[in-house]
Amino acid sequence: MVRQLRVSYVLFIAGLLLTGCVDRTELNELAITTATGIDGHKGDWINTYQIIIPSAMTTGSGGTSSGASQSAVHTFSTHGKTLRETVTKSSLEYPRKLYFAQNNILVIGKKTAEQGIEEIIDIYLRNLDSRETVKVFIANGEARNFLKKLVPPEKIPGQALEKIIERDSKLGSIYPAISMYEFISKISSDSAAGVPEISLEGSEPEKLDSVDVFKETSAKNKLKLSGLSIFQKDKRVGFLNEKESIGVSWLNNQIKNTTVNYVDGNVTSAFLIRKAKVKVTPIKNLNHYYLNVDVKATGDLLSASSQREMKDIQSIGQLQMQAAEMIKLQIQEGWKALQQKNIDLIGVGNKIHHKYPKDWKKIKETWPEEFANMDIKIGVKMKLARPGLFEKSFNELLK
């Protein structure tokens, strides 16, 4: 009896495995989507897909590409009353089934972002084939136009965008990457969210639509990170430039590596920040609050025009003060921009909510005004780990 039960169990499991293969899809029947773009508004959506062409990615003998004259991606758009309908309509014009498991980039048109992206967020929360880890960008224009642009030397534009934002996060920390999951978490709380914005530069951006761009040694047109779009709930409500955005990165403790430059007359210095820890604390002062910012940073001296000797402890201390002064100015620039826009992009409201829950109930409705009137106190401790191999500046050695 026990043996019969075992045999029945094995047959049952085998049956499940066999039935699972009936509905399988062959790899050559899939359209691997590496990036998507969304334009339009409620009731009138345009979805754009960037599809990888495997044959254009193969490499022949000697390292030459067999698909050198062919684009590695094909881009097309579909139109529908809902975003789901746009995906369904892809079957009317594309021979393969869209496959989104490798889709790492979502580009949203600027006008769409300003009108509201509630439906976009909803489809990412409800559908299993939509990845919440996708990196989000805002296009300074229409998203479908950006997905057609090639980004030398990378063959796949979607992957190029992902690498650009990763490199900036590691080396510059100006426009930190944000995933759909992180974006949703921020706008559904008491704070706002910042999304990197991309722009096209050059007089003839249409040339980036052709593979001929790979034959040029220097492209006259380029696609680049150009700012930070600010979202309050599901709508784009503002913009930060490079200087303002780096200040916000400090306040959000998102500095990994960045360069700080000090210029005062003929004295110039450049510092590479290798490590930074920032603690932002709202402190209650009678019936109001002020923001206490504590920064601890470590870095190297990249260059200095000063004639002082670097082995001098006092001189190193002055260099550290220069770096600390510039860090403080960067933070003040970001803070000033946020207060002018009345947008809490650094989560101060969330911090007050957790630290003073009873007080938050009283000031929640007037929080934008409270935030705009908050004072800030910034303390920076800078440690210069390596002043460099030379004890004197090169200018001094030339004399």
Buried (B, 14 or more C-beta within 10 A) or exposed (E): EEEEEEEEEEEEEEEEEEEEEEEEEEEEEBBBBBBBBBBBBBEEBBBBBBBBBEEBBEEEEEEEBEBEEBBBBBBBBBEBEBBBEBBEBBEEEBEBEBBBEBBBBBBBBBBBBBBBBEBBBEBBEEEEEBBBEBBBBBBBBBBBBBBBBBBBEBBBBBBBBBEBBEEBBEEBBBBBBBBBBBBBBBBEBBBBBBBBBBBBEEEEBEBBBEBEBBEEEEBEBBBEBBBBBBBBEBBBBBBBEBEBBBBBBBBBEBBBBBEBEBEEEEBBBBBBBBEBEBEBEBEEEEEEBBBBBBBBBBBBBEEBBBEBBBEEEEBBEBBBEBBBBBBBBBBBBBBEBBBEBBBBBBBBBBBBBEBBEEBBEEBEEEBBEBBBEBEBEBEBEBEBEEBEEEBBBEEBEEE
